[in-house]
Amino acid sequence: MKDLKNNRILAVLPVPDYARLRSDLELVTLPVGEGIYEPDTCITHLYFPVDCIIARLYELENGASAKTSLTGNEGIVGVSYLLGSESTSARTVALSGGNAFRIKASLLKKEFESGGNLQRLLLRFIQSMLVQTEQIAVGALHHTIEQQLCFFLLMTLDRLSENELLFTHEQVSIFLGVRRESITVAAQKLELIGAIRYRRGHLTVTNRQELENRVGESYTVVSKEYARLQEFTGLQAAEHS
């Protein structure tokens, strides 16, 4: 199936597990800003990103918002359904457009509850998401806007195959839950040291090391957990090759 190997969970499923899911996987295109789940609506499908990034956003009554997680081709979107919740309290949108495989939520939950390889892979991914959510919360309380911007850019780069990101300052401010002017100031500092280059709607990372030098410790914690997830999926692939 086209692009299957680009989602790490689907790519390492043993042949019998994949065979049970194959006919139920549908490749869909998600443009930037596409709403996948809205608060308090029923989850009907789960998504395995291929080359897009999907973010969970909490939006308050006063209009403020903040992201709580980013998911790319390392995982799946909609895991709360597998854990017993048929809806979500957050808005979930495509931060970076691209493709994903989707499957009916009820079908995947049945497979998940049967145990086995898919369940182990998904539980390991859920653990990495818990760590990511924790560290985003820590960063919001204790890191500067510049550090949070570096964290956001590095997390995005880790899930894409290119260094050019299609974001405006306004979009980034919404995802980080801060004022647009604060993002503009932080971006200007990063541009002055040669870490990024920005023209409206296009942000290119020109020196990743400079971002890593300035990001807070939360990124180190999350990237280590991400590396363990990658190692785990690699081991799974080796066992069934």
C-alpha positions in Angstrom: 0.0 0.0 0.0 1.3 3.5 -0.9 3.4 5.2 1.8 2.7 2.5 4.3 6.4 2.3 5.4 6.4 6.0 6.3 4.3 5.4 9.4 6.6 3.7 11.9 3.9 1.8 13.7 2.3 0.4 10.6 5.7 -0.3 9.0 6.7 -2.7 11.8 3.5 -4.7 12.1 4.0 -8.4 11.5 2.4 -9.6 8.3 -0.6 -11.3 10.0 -1.4 -8.2 12.0 -1.1 -5.9 9.0 -3.3 -8.3 6.9 -6.2 -7.9 9.3 -6.0 -4.1 9.0 -5.0 -3.7 5.3 -8.5 -3.4 3.8 -9.7 -1.0 6.5 -6.9 1.5 6.0 -7.8 4.5 3.9 -5.2 7.0 2.7 -6.4 10.6 3.1 -5.0 14.0 2.4 -5.0 16.5 5.3 -4.4 20.2 4.3 -2.9 22.6 6.8 -5.5 23.7 9.3 -7.8 20.7 8.6 -9.9 20.0 11.7 -9.8 16.3 12.6 -11.6 16.3 15.9 -13.6 19.0 17.6 -14.2 19.2 21.3 -17.0 16.9 22.7 -17.7 15.3 19.3 -17.6 11.5 18.8 -14.3 10.1 17.5 -15.2 8.0 14.4 -11.7 7.4 12.9 -8.1 7.2 14.1 -5.2 8.5 12.0 -1.7 7.2 11.3 0.2 10.2 10.0 2.5 9.6 7.0 4.1 12.9 6.1 1.9 15.4 8.1 2.0 16.7 11.7 -1.1 16.8 13.8 -1.5 19.0 16.9 -3.9 18.9 19.8 -5.1 22.4 20.9 -7.0 23.4 24.0 -9.1 26.5 23.4 -10.5 28.5 26.3 -13.6 30.6 26.4 -11.6 33.8 26.3 -10.1 32.8 22.9 -6.7 31.7 24.3 -5.3 28.4 23.1 -2.3 26.2 23.6 -1.0 23.0 22.0 -0.6 19.9 24.2 1.0 17.5 21.8 2.4 17.0 18.3 2.2 13.7 16.4 3.9 12.8 13.2 4.8 9.5 11.5 6.0 8.0 14.7 2.5 7.4 15.9 -1.3 7.6 15.8 -3.9 10.3 16.5 -7.0 9.5 18.6 -5.5 7.2 21.2 -7.9 8.4 23.9 -10.6 6.3 22.1 -8.5 3.2 22.7 -8.4 4.0 26.4 -12.1 4.3 26.8 -13.0 7.9 25.8 -15.3 8.2 22.7 -14.7 12.0 22.4 -12.0 14.5 23.1 -11.9 17.7 25.0 -9.3 19.2 22.6 -9.4 20.5 19.0 -7.2 18.4 16.8 -5.8 19.9 13.6 -3.3 19.4 10.9 -0.3 21.7 11.7 1.6 20.6 8.6 -0.4 19.3 5.6 0.2 15.9 4.1 -1.2 12.3 4.1 -2.4 9.9 6.8 -4.0 6.5 6.9 -7.3 6.5 8.7 -9.3 3.6 10.1 -12.6 3.3 11.8 -12.1 3.7 15.5 -14.3 0.8 16.5 -12.3 -1.6 14.3 -8.9 -0.5 15.6 -10.2 -0.7 19.2 -11.2 -4.3 18.7 -7.7 -5.1 17.4 -6.1 -3.2 20.3 -8.2 -5.0 22.9 -7.1 -8.4 21.5 -3.6 -7.7 22.7 -0.5 -8.6 20.8 1.9 -6.6 18.7 -0.3 -3.7 17.8 -1.3 -3.2 21.5 2.4 -3.2 22.6 3.4 -0.7 19.9 0.5 1.7 20.7 1.1 1.5 24.5 4.7 2.4 23.9 3.7 5.3 21.8 1.1 6.5 24.4 3.9 6.5 27.0 6.0 8.8 24.7 3.0 11.1 24.3 2.6 11.4 28.1 6.2 12.5 28.4 5.7 15.1 25.6 2.6 16.5 27.2 4.3 16.8 30.6 7.3 18.6 29.1 5.2 21.0 27.1 3.5 22.0 30.4 6.9 22.4 32.1 8.1 24.6 29.3 5.1 26.8 29.4 5.7 27.5 33.1 9.5 27.7 33.2 11.0 28.4 29.8 11.3 31.7 27.9 9.3 32.3 24.7 12.5 31.9 22.7 13.1 28.5 24.3 9.5 27.5 23.7 9.8 28.5 20.0 13.0 26.5 19.7 11.2 23.5 21.2 8.4 23.9 18.8 10.7 24.1 15.8 12.8 21.2 16.8 9.8 19.0 17.5 8.4 19.9 14.1 11.7 19.2 12.3 11.9 15.8 14.0 8.7 14.9 12.2 9.4 16.3 8.8 11.9 15.5 6.1 12.7 19.1 5.2 13.9 22.3 6.9 11.3 24.7 5.5 8.2 25.1 7.6 5.0 26.8 6.4 4.1 28.8 9.5 3.2 32.5 10.1 4.0 34.2 13.4 0.3 34.3 14.1 -0.1 30.5 13.7 2.9 29.8 15.9 1.5 32.1 18.6 -1.8 30.3 18.6 -0.1 26.9 19.0 2.2 28.2 21.8 -0.6 30.2 23.5 1.4 33.4 23.6 1.1 36.9 21.9 2.1 37.2 18.3 4.4 40.0 19.1 6.3 37.8 21.5 6.9 35.2 18.7 8.0 38.0 16.4 10.7 39.2 18.9 11.9 35.6 19.6 12.1 34.8 15.9 14.1 38.0 15.2 16.6 36.9 17.8 16.9 33.5 16.2 17.3 35.1 12.8 20.1 37.4 14.0 22.2 34.4 15.2 21.6 32.6 11.9 19.4 29.8 13.3 16.4 30.6 11.0 15.5 32.6 8.0 11.9 33.9 7.8 9.7 35.4 5.1 6.0 35.6 5.5 4.6 32.2 5.8 7.9 30.4 5.3 10.3 29.7 8.1 13.6 27.9 7.2 15.8 26.4 9.8 19.4 27.2 8.7 21.3 26.1 11.8 19.7 23.4 13.9 22.5 23.4 16.3 21.8 27.0 17.4 18.2 25.9 18.2 19.5 23.0 20.3 21.9 25.3 22.1 19.0 27.5 23.2 16.2 25.1 23.8 15.3 24.2 27.4 15.9 20.8 29.0 12.3 19.7 28.1 13.4 19.0 24.5 16.2 16.7 25.8 13.7 14.7 27.9 11.2 14.4 25.0 13.9 13.5 22.4 15.3 10.8 24.6 11.8 9.3 24.9 11.3 9.6 21.2 14.6 7.8 20.6 13.5 5.0 22.9 10.2 4.7 20.9 12.2 4.6 17.6 14.5 1.9 19.1 11.5 -0.1 20.3 9.8 0.0 16.8 13.2 -0.9 15.3 13.4 -3.9 17.5 9.9 -4.9 16.6 10.8 -4.7 13.0 13.9 -6.8 13.4 12.0 -9.5 15.3 9.5 -9.9 12.4 11.8 -9.4 9.4 
